Amino acid sequence: MPLDPHLAGLLGLIAAAGHPPMSQQTPVEARRGFRALTVDLRDPASLPSVASVEDVEVPGGDGPRPARIYRPHGDGPLPTVVMFHGGGFVIGDLDTHDLLARTIARGCDAVVVSVDYRLAPEHPWPAGIEDAIAATRWAASSLPSLGGSDLVAVAGDSAGGNLAAVAAQTLRDDGVALAGQLLLYPVTDPGGDHPSHAENGTGYFLDLDTMVWFDHQYVGHLAAIDRTDPRLAPYHGDLAGLAPTVLVVAEYDPLRDDGLAYARALEAAGVRVEVRTFPGLIHGFADMGRHSPGAQAAVDETVALFRKVLHGS
């Protein structure tokens, strides 16, 4: 399918702005630019309504971390979803992913705990992983004060999908049974060589140069690294017994085949997986519904699939 024309227009506007590519920026500049795109240009009145939003602290791998709890309208008990934002492990924060957290809370009728994990290069791998695992463990032990039901799940987009997948494997090993995983265009095999890297490596928002830049910030401090370490590449972990998973990717995303490979591996391990490849869309489409009806339809379908995992209907 051709590239979604609305997203093509968005990409044209971004290119016309004349900013240097992210791979030529400092992390601080990249964070500022990402916030401008996701927060500053967003109409707060367009955000999905939830019953309450509360800023809190949750345990991290090296002390407390900021987090934000979203409670939907309606009575409980409800599932709890621990969510990790995307951004290559370098950019993104609670504000840039406010829309996604609200969308999951409202659409899945769940309490969402959005976690502000430590970012590279100031805090390289495995700092973010340690924060994600600690926060998920805390949520699993705090369900009465969160959603109130005995169901806890994880969710994340892109790099956040990587953190969610690693947390799911780790908690499974700890004997904690998660109710589900929502993985939006996740990074699962950063050392892999997938056809979509070449097919979609330039011109579609996320490009290969930026992926290499993210990787350098995240693990460039290491003289040597095992690219098959499951804490870095969950694709290479033990996938048996993981929670039912909704995994979605975009046709024009260099990470498309990375996500699809993980979905196949989950299925081969006996995990129940709902997988979708959304035609015409690009990386980051979960935040692009205001620009593209096609992106919004994909978000709506994704959330509906995860709601079925959490509620059975």
Secondary structure, 3 states (H helix, E strand, C coil): CCCCHHHHHHHHHHHHCCCCCHHHCCHHHHHHHHHHHHHHCCCHHHCCCCCEEEEEEEEECCEEEEEEEEECCCCCCEEEEEEECCCCCCCCCCCCCHHHHHHHHHHHCCEEEEECCCCCCCCCCCHHHHHHHHHHHHHHHCHHHCCEEEEEEEEEECHHHHHHHHHHHHHHHCCCCCCCEEEECCCCCCCCCCHHHHHCCCCCCCCHHHHHHHHHHHHCCCCCCCCCCCCCCHHHCCCCCCCCEEEEEEEECCCHHHHHHHHHHHHHCCCCEEEEEEEEEECCHHHCCCCCHHHHHHHHHHHHHHHHHHHCC
